[in-house]
Amino acid sequence: MTAKVEKKREFLIELLFIAAVLAIIYVFFKYLFWVTAPFLLTFFFAVLLQTPLRYIERKTKHQHHAFWSILLVVLSIIIILLPLGLLIGSAVSKIAEFVKYFVDQLNDIPSFLTMLEKEILDFLKFLPDSLYTSVTTSVQNFFTPLIEDFDVSAIDLSSVKTGVGAGLSGMVNVVKNVPSIAIGVVIGIIAWIFFTKDYDRIVRFIQMQLPDNKKNLLVEIKQVFSKTILKMVRAYGLIMLITFFELFLGFSVLSLLGIMKNNYYIFIAILIAIFDIMPIAGSGGILVPWALVSLVMGNYKQAIGIVVMYALITVIRQYIEPKIVGDSLGVHPIITLMGLYFGLKLFGFLGMFIVPLTVMTLKAFNDTGRINLWTPAEHIRIETTPKNRKK
C-alpha cells in the first residue's frame, strides 16, 4: 500500500512539474516571445555555427577564436541575405504581374455570376408560379449586389480614394517602424557574434546554476529539441516539395495540351504547396473551388484537369504522409491535429508549430524515461481471451 501511495505521490509531483513548465511556456509565447525573438533566433543560429567553428579551431589549433567567430557570422549573413534579396526581388516582380492577371480575371466574375443566376432560375422553373416568383425575387436580390460589387466599371471613385488612403496609411506605419526594426536587426547581429564567440562559457554558466543530477538535462533538452525540430522541418519540407513538383508537372501538362493558359505556374504551385501544409484545408481548399468555377463557366477541360490533378495529389499524399510524418515524428495524426488546433486558438498561427513541437518534445522525453506521463503504445500488450483467438 505504501509503495502505491509513493508511486502516486511521485506521479502527482511530476504532473505538477510538467504543468508548471507548460504554464511557463504559455506565458512566454503569449507575452514574451516577440520581445526576446532577436536573441532566441541569434542564439539558435549560434548553435548551428558551433560545428564549423570547432572544425576551424581544430585546423588552426584553437587560435584566433574571436576572429573566426565574427567571420562565420559575417559569411552566414551574406549567405542568407544574397539569395533572400534575389528571391524577394523576383517575388515582388511576379506578385505584381500576378496581381495584374488577377485584376483582369475580376472582369469575368460579373458574367460568371450572371450565368450562375440564370442557371439557378432555369432550374427552379418546376416550382409553382406563386412560389417561383417569390424565389426569383430572393435569388435576384442575392446576386444583384454581388454583380455590382465585382463590376470594375461601376467602382466608386471615392471608395478607391479611401482604399488608397488606407494603403498609404499602412505604408506610413511600416516606415515609422523601420528604425525599431533596424535597431532590432543590429542588436541581433551583435548578439549573434557574442553568442557564437562565448557559446561554451554561456552553456557552462547555465550548467553551474543547476544541481549535479540535472546538469545533463540541459544537454538532453538541446539534443531532443534539435532532433525534433529537424525531423519536423524535414518531414513537412519534403511533403511540400513533393506537392510543389506534382502541381508544377500538372500545370505544365495542362498548358502543353492547351487546356490552361497562364504564365504563373511556379508562383501558383508554391502558394498551393504552402497552403497544403495547413491543417484540414490542404490543396483542395484552392483546387476544388477553382475546378467548380471552371465547370460553371463552361471550361470543362480545365475543370476535369484540375480535378484529376487534385485526385492524384490526394492519393499520393495519403500514401507518403504516414510514411514520412509518422516515421519521422512518431506522433499519431489525431494528436498532431489537436496540437495544431489548440496552438492556433492559444497563440495564433505561430502556435500551430509551437504546440506540436512541445508535444513531440514531451513524447521524446517520455520515451527515454526522463519523465513518465503515460505508457508508450509499444509497451502495451493486448491480451486475447480464448473466445477471441482464432481456432
Secondary structure, 3 states (H helix, E strand, C coil): CHHHHHHHHHHHHHHHHHHHHHHHHHHHHHHHHHHHHHHHHHHHHHHHHHHHHHHHHHHHCCCCHHHHHHHHHHHHHHHHHHHHHHHHHHHHHHHHHHHHHHHHHHCHHHHHHHHHHHHHHHHHHHCCHHHHHHHHHHHHHHHHHHHHHCCHHHCCHHHHHHHHHHHHHHHHHHHHHHHHHHHHHHHHHHHHHHHHHCHHHHHHHHHHCCCHHHHHHHHHHHHHHHHHHHHHHHHHHHHHHHHHHHHHHHHHHHHHCCCCCCCCHHHHHHHHHHHHCCCCCCCHHHHHHHHHHHHHCCCHHHHHHHHHHHHHHHHHHHHHHHHHHHHHHCCCHHHHHHHHHHHHHHHHHHHHHHHHHHHHHHHHHHHHCCCCCCCCHHHCCCCCCCCCCCC
